[in-house]
Amino acid sequence: MADSTPRIDGSLLEQYKNRTVRVIGKVEQIDGSNLKLYTPSDNSNNLSITVSTTPDLEFQQGIWYEIIGRVLDNLTLRAIDIQNFGENINEKAVAGLVKYSNKSSEIFYE
Amino acid sequence: MASDYNGGDYNTSGGFDSTGGGSQGTRTQTKNSLTPVTIKQINDSKPIIQDGEFVVHNLELNLVSFVGVIRKVTDNTSNLQVQIEDGTGSIELRKWVDDNAQEDANTFIRDGKYVYVTGSVKEFGGKKNIQHTTFREITDYNEVLYHHLSAIDSHLKAQGTIKSDSGAQGSTNGLFVSGPSASETGGLSTADRIHEYISENTPSMPEGVPVQLIAQNLNLLVDDVILHCGKLTEDAKIYAGYDENGFLAV
């Protein structure tokens, strides 16, 4: 299905180049139109990725977001749409969802 | 009931009654359970028998729950036509407007909102539809994560890869804990864990417990499992099942 967006974390960017994905992470630092996003992962510790954003998307430091975005060639994520997930998100559940949704991809994406 | 089916009267008018009774029987059984799913599962599901329950990957869908983001709302006065997307697919459904209800009952149904939806799966003209829908706004977004994890859990139970009754506690933990925790492994060696797993599953898998399944459940590499199974076979603790890919405990 064209509108499915695999759930990934920072460790999987390479595999999803030029695809639209969903990433859940916490904003660590905002620097103009770029921000550093911490993505909990089962594959590695303290993984942050760079997200490029546009003025119409409102980000706040320390807040969790679900970002729908496109993985660019330089492995940054270009944010297309965001959901504010608030301050309290279970990191283990985020990492678990990425891991297990990819293991059971038949119910998430083709 | 079984004899009615065996009568093979499906196409006669007499048979119609018996099939009607039969489907009612199965319906009352499944109606009680609310299955957490992804939208892709709803869209992929098909009835195995005509007018029967929708099934996807061995999982029966009747009453389902899902979470997703509202992407389009069309107000048709008597109802709202709502398009919802959850990253796995999208589906269009209707929310009937209750004239007598307070006006703000549906205000949270608007673009970009995360909602939790329940309803029963139906199909019209090749398109999936959800009837008897209820909507609830999501305020704690951990619910999105937990819902999808629950959907994976029920999916895997339907595949028989994890146990549904006594093993439920352990398997739920399995979904939430990143690696096998100390209590889960109980200080056992990898070989012991493989042996234990094969022993547990031998009664239900007479053709052999597949090495892939062992690897997946114990979070090991298939090659490692094969290696350990070789040693366990030499120790006469297990033996090869139907073929070399599956093992049974002695």
Interface residues (C-beta under 8 A of the other chain):
Chain A: M1 D3 S4 T5 P6 R7 R22 I24 D42 W64 E66 I68 D81 Q83 F85 G86 N88 I89 N90 K92 A93 V94 A95 G96 L97 K99 Y100 S101 K103 S104 E106 I107 F108 Y109
Chain B: V37 T38 K40 Q41 N43 V56 H57 V69 E85 G87 T88 G89 S90 G112 Y114 D140 Y141 N142 V144 L145 Y146 H148 L149 A151 I152 H155 L156 L175 F176 V177 S178 G179 Q216
